[in-house]
């Protein structure tokens, strides 16, 4: 595994929390990990130390400076809106081809493992015509889909999986990041989604000695015997039956 794209069913479901947890997991196993989050909305330079890029830098063991933030997150916008709207508020735009090129350079120059964190949900707009899904399709990297444990997350997750499946994207796993304050149990959400796809991993919002990944079975994501996630089948429609796992789809 050389590079992984981390996407989500929507905004504020825990992509950065999951990315930081994965960084911690891989560093513990001796991997050299790098991470980028090319596009960021809701970025306030005054509070840069608590921003999503800062969370990634801390997990990587790198200093949190504006120079380092610029290095991993070149497209930053102040408004907490979809990137296209946030950019327009500042009289700016996002060149999607440049975003793709930035990611490809990061993949090509990585030392070992690269994590790329997306922005918003899988189809959040970047400009008038293209979404973050267009970036994922151009890169063709294995994906991790992050969702929450809020009411509605199950439907959102299955819908997202179906959208990715229709484009023949390689989804390594679904990670359910526990939604703080939700009345839905994390385990119940994991079990429900797991009826339709696997592997599905629950990530509690705990802090164990600063390591949220401790005790989480991330290893199942990278088991070559599992193949890739398959989306739910539609009852009575043979054309939508589950495809068998295809280990050959995994990037090594």
DAJOHU-V634916 format. One record per residue. N is the residue number from 0. RES is the residue in one letter. PSI is psi as a letter, one per 30 degrees, with the letter a starting at -180 (999 if undefined). Layout:
# DAJOHU-V634916
N,RES,PSI ; N,RES,PSI
This chain:
# DAJOHU-V634916
0,X,k ; 1,X,e ; 2,X,k ; 3,X,k ; 4,X,k ; 5,X,j ; 6,X,a ; 7,X,l ; 8,X,f ; 9,X,a ; 10,X,l ; 11,X,h ; 12,X,f ; 13,X,g ; 14,X,e ; 15,X,e ; 16,X,e ; 17,X,e ; 18,X,e ; 19,X,e ; 20,X,e ; 21,X,e ; 22,X,e ; 23,X,e ; 24,X,e ; 25,X,e ; 26,X,e ; 27,X,f ; 28,X,g ; 29,X,g ; 30,X,k ; 31,X,j ; 32,X,k ; 33,X,l ; 34,X,k ; 35,X,l ; 36,X,i ; 37,X,e ; 38,X,k ; 39,X,k ; 40,X,l ; 41,X,g ; 42,X,k ; 43,X,j ; 44,X,f ; 45,X,e ; 46,X,h ; 47,X,f ; 48,X,f ; 49,X,g ; 50,X,l ; 51,X,e ; 52,X,e ; 53,X,e ; 54,X,e ; 55,X,e ; 56,X,e ; 57,X,e ; 58,X,e ; 59,X,f ; 60,X,g ; 61,X,l ; 62,X,k ; 63,X,j ; 64,X,l ; 65,X,e ; 66,X,e ; 67,X,e ; 68,X,e ; 69,X,e ; 70,X,e ; 71,X,f ; 72,X,i ; 73,X,f ; 74,X,j ; 75,X,k ; 76,X,k ; 77,X,e ; 78,X,k ; 79,X,i ; 80,X,l ; 81,X,k ; 82,X,e ; 83,X,e ; 84,X,e ; 85,X,e ; 86,X,e ; 87,X,e ; 88,X,f ; 89,X,g ; 90,X,g ; 91,X,l ; 92,X,l ; 93,X,k ; 94,X,j ; 95,X,e ; 96,X,e ; 97,X,e ; 98,X,e ; 99,X,e ; 100,X,e ; 101,X,e ; 102,X,e ; 103,X,e ; 104,X,e ; 105,X,e ; 106,X,e ; 107,X,e ; 108,X,g ; 109,X,l ; 110,X,e ; 111,X,d ; 112,X,k ; 113,X,k ; 114,X,k ; 115,X,j ; 116,X,k ; 117,X,a ; 118,X,k ; 119,X,a ; 120,X,a ; 121,X,f ; 122,X,h ; 123,X,k ; 124,X,k ; 125,X,e ; 126,X,a ; 127,X,f ; 128,X,f ; 129,X,l ; 130,X,l ; 131,X,f ; 132,X,e ; 133,X,e ; 134,X,e ; 135,X,e ; 136,X,e ; 137,X,e ; 138,X,e ; 139,X,h ; 140,X,l ; 141,X,k ; 142,X,l ; 143,X,k ; 144,X,k ; 145,X,k ; 146,X,l ; 147,X,a ; 148,X,g ; 149,X,l ; 150,X,k ; 151,X,f ; 152,X,e ; 153,X,e ; 154,X,e ; 155,X,e ; 156,X,e ; 157,X,e ; 158,X,e ; 159,X,e ; 160,X,e ; 161,X,e ; 162,X,e ; 163,X,e ; 164,X,e ; 165,X,f ; 166,X,g ; 167,X,h ; 168,X,k ; 169,X,j ; 170,X,j ; 171,X,e ; 172,X,l ; 173,X,k ; 174,X,k ; 175,X,j ; 176,X,j ; 177,X,k ; 178,X,j ; 179,X,k ; 180,X,g ; 181,X,k ; 182,X,f ; 183,X,k ; 184,X,k ; 185,X,e ; 186,X,e ; 187,X,e ; 188,X,e ; 189,X,e ; 190,X,e ; 191,X,e ; 192,X,e ; 193,X,f ; 194,X,f ; 195,X,f ; 196,X,l ; 197,X,l ; 198,X,k ; 199,X,k ; 200,X,k ; 201,X,k ; 202,X,j ; 203,X,l ; 204,X,h ; 205,X,l ; 206,X,j ; 207,X,j ; 208,X,h ; 209,X,g ; 210,X,j ; 211,X,f ; 212,X,f ; 213,X,k ; 214,X,f ; 215,X,k ; 216,X,i ; 217,X,f ; 218,X,f ; 219,X,f ; 220,X,e ; 221,X,g ; 222,X,j ; 223,X,f ; 224,X,f ; 225,X,f ; 226,X,b ; 227,X,l ; 228,X,k ; 229,X,k ; 230,X,l ; 231,X,k ; 232,X,l ; 233,X,k ; 234,X,k ; 235,X,g ; 236,X,j ; 237,X,f ; 238,X,f ; 239,X,g ; 240,X,l ; 241,X,k ; 242,X,k ; 243,X,l ; 244,X,k ; 245,X,i ; 246,X,f ; 247,X,f ; 248,X,f ; 249,X,k ; 250,X,k ; 251,X,999
